[in-house]
Amino acid sequence: MRTDPSETGGLFVGRRPGTAPIRFRAMPKRGSEARRRVDGSLAGMLVAAMIALSLLCWGPIPLACLWIGSEINYLTGSVFVGILVAFFALFPLLFGVLSILTRLDRAWILVRRAAGHDQRTGAMGRIFGFTAALCTIAFIFWFLVIHGPGSSVVPGRAKS
């Protein structure tokens, strides 16, 4: 009797459609050692690309949108229009990068499988969380150490 939830696709009596285990006619043929190394290197390059794109979400993209908004403010003389344009430029850019990250993550899973690893989940969530933490730490360092908290704490430094 098959009552194990992992066998039945959940806590159901029967199996849901499309949740049956994959059965191959024969085991897939493994690639050569050189091919698996190439696939492993490609997986590393995909992770590096995902890290670079994730870092774009925490600095350059918002700054670019602010710059676009300031240019629109300068051209129209309206702060509201500048903020509106910056706001509406931010979302397509961020969601576009997230869409690219999702596709890279799916490609990474396939390349890792081709390299001989039993890869079932992606790395995008971990990478995005890591870059968020890294940029938070960098911002706190910049804010507290480089920029400084103000002249009342650091004597001899006047605000201008």
Stockholm file with secondary structure:
# STOCKHOLM 1.0

chainA/1-160         MRTDPSETGGLFVGRRPGTAPIRFRAMPKRGSEARRRVDGSLAGMLVAAMIALSLLCWGPIPLACLWIGSEINYLTGSVFVGILVAFFALFPLLFGVLSILTRLDRAWILVRRAAGHDQRTGAMGRIFGFTAALCTIAFIFWFLVIHGPGSSVVPGRAKS
#=GR chainA/1-160 SS CCCCHHHHTSSSSSCCTTCSCCCCSSCCCCCCHHHHHHHHHHHHHHHHHHHHHHHHHTTHHHHHHHHHHHHHHHHHCCHHHHHHHHHHHHHHHHHHHHHHHHHHHHHHHHHHHHTTCCCCSCSHHHHHHHHHHHHHHHHHHIIIIISCSCTTTSTTCCCC
#=GC SS_cons         CCCCHHHHTSSSSSCCTTCSCCCCSSCCCCCCHHHHHHHHHHHHHHHHHHHHHHHHHTTHHHHHHHHHHHHHHHHHCCHHHHHHHHHHHHHHHHHHHHHHHHHHHHHHHHHHHHTTCCCCSCSHHHHHHHHHHHHHHHHHHIIIIISCSCTTTSTTCCCC
//
